[in-house]
């Protein structure tokens, strides 16, 4: 129970009402050490001895919240959080840079908090209070700040997810898994999950995430951030972490000093801005962990989803990403998608061989459903002839729907040795094969072959199951074409 009430004066100073006499005592708003009650008692005694009408100098007092004197609801503390933080920091002999390193917030963000340009969050108050030995005072000040003031400085909610296709089918298990992983407002799984969703070209990684993200939007009331990292250079160079960080910060309302610095500094600014928020961050089409790590949120309630053709073992091991692989569609799902795309006439699509030639990949099924091909090409496709597969699924003028162009980007990520193994195994290996089989076909030692097969499997250029490897028709066709091109070049 407090022994005094406080009021804010028009001059920015304030008064307190003494707990015993009811007298109003003028207070100067600055942070000092000492006991508030004794100071006010001294002022009362001074006024009683000198006369109430005589002028008096302002009395410096400690912050009421800092000694457990919480103001009434709706009261704006005489000293704001920013000035309290600045005074306490200086009393400890620390610069803004020193404090930034201690609490893992950017220097520019802390500066804006101290000057009142940004409201404090509970997380920031806790970190600063612990680092500066505030005894809980900074936390109480932050929590007693008027809600209306904090809301007035909140950046607009951003909703950046692209549209999802209307004829999406299947993937029910994956959607349920994402629902289970996502943070819950009632406190369950209240963390900052990182999910890596990987799979081969055209399997529907992005569409799966978009379908789930739009459905789960209400669980992220502070918005969604989305960036296509273009990790495999489709139509331009891959985006760097710094480029994406500056864009995200700008979208969230940052400017000036918050947009300066390298990836590490920008990452600090982004984490500061996401603190206390519930947001979904989707990083699509990543190629390497370096594109992703500076963009990861640490705020409970935020969730980051990364999609990639690369399994990125480093992100799983070092950053604790939860791994979800998008497999090719089941036969029933493929037929459902075909029926959705060609509701008038699907009879000629019901060939199992045709679906197998598509690798049960949604993108290829969509491409095929929109192309007019003759019966001869259709029969060759069902026989899985390499040249026909690549010709039918490689449309001109749009690399995003050209199978040859998409696979080429993955192939270019390989080391020279793995690229060599991909070509030769595609042309020579039949069905499923083991490491020993591959070593014999490549005439290379097993330890070396294990590394090469692992590199191919991580990029989903080779399928791996139960210690066996295999090519699907699509990737085998590409490997055969490359092997033929290299052989022709060597003959010249």
C-alpha positions, 0 to 999 in steps of 0.5 A: 500500500503506497503512502502517497499519491502523485500528480504530474504538473504542467511543467513536467515536474510533479507533486506527492500527497503526504500519507499522514498530513495530506499536504502536497509537496513539490518534487523535482523529477530526477533519479537520486538515492535515498528514501522518499518518505524521509525526504517528504517528511523533511519537506513537511517539517520545513514547510511547517517551520517556515510557513506554507506561503514561503517559497521552497526549492524543488525536492529531489526524490527517488522514483516511486516504482523503484522502491516499490511505490507503484502509482495508481492505475493510469498514472504517468510516472514523473520520470519516464523509463528512458530518463531512468535508464539513462541515469542508472546507466551513467551511474554505473559508468557505462556507455550506450555501447557497453549496455548494448553488449550486455543486453544484446540490443542495438545501440541505436535502439537503446538510444531511441528508448532513452530519448523516448522515441521508442517505448520500453518492452518488458523484455528490454526492461528485464535485461537492462534491470539485470545488467544495471542492478536496478533491483526491479525498479526499471521493470516496474516503471516499464510495466506502469507506463500508460498503455495508450502511450505504447500503442501510439508508437506501435508500427503498423501491422505488416502482412507480407505473405504472397497469395496461395493457389486456390487449388491446393490439395493434400499435405494434411500431415505437414499442416498439422505438424506446423500447427503443433509447432507454432507458439500458442497464446495460452502459454503452451509452447511459448517459444521461438520455434525455427522450422526448416522445410526442405524437399526437391524442386517442384515438390510444393514447399512454398505452397505448403507454407503459404497455405498454412501461414494464411490459415494461421494468421490469427495466431500472429496478430503482430503480422507476418514477414516474408522474403524470397531469398532467391538462394538458387539464383532464379532470375537474379543473384541471391539476396544477402542477409543484410539486404533482407534485414534492411527491408524488414526493418524498414517495413517495421518502421525503422529508419536512420541509425537502425538501418546502418551497420553490418548483418550482425548489427542489423540483426540486433536491431531486428531482434529488438523490434520483434521483442514482445511481438507475435509474428511469423517470419517466412524465409523462402528459397534459402540456399545456405545457413548464412542467408538465414542466421542473422534473420532469426528471431529470439522473441517468444511468440515469434516463429521462423519458417525456412524453405530450401532445396538444401537440407542444411545440416548445419542449421539443424545441428547448430541452430536447433531447427526442427526438420520437416521434409516435403515428400513427393505426393502420394498417388491418391494426392496426385490424382486429386490434384489432376482432377482439380486441375482438369475436372472436365477430362481426366481419363487420359491422366489416370495412367500410373506411368504418367504420374511416375514420369512426373515424379508425383511433383505438384509443379510438374503435374500442373505444367503437364495439365496445361500443355497440349501434347500429342499421343506420341509424346504422351507415350514417350513420357510414360516410358520415361524417355529422358529427352521427352521428360525434359522437353515437356516440363521445360517451358520457355520464357519462365525459368520458375516453371522450367524443369531444366532451368530449376535443376540446373541451379541445384546442379551448380551448387555441387562441388566438382566431384559431386557433379561428376558422381551425379552424371555418372550414377544417373547414367549407370545406376539402375534402381536402388543402389548402396554405397558399395554399388556406387563405389564400384560404379565410380571406381572410388573408395567408399569413404569418398563415395559416402561424402559425395552421395551425402552431398547429392542427397542433401540437395535432393538430387538423389533420393535416400531411404533405408540406407539405399539411394535411387534416382526418380525419373526427373533427376535421372533424365537430367543426369543422363542429359548432362552426362551426354553433353559432357561426353560430346564435349570431350569428343570434340 
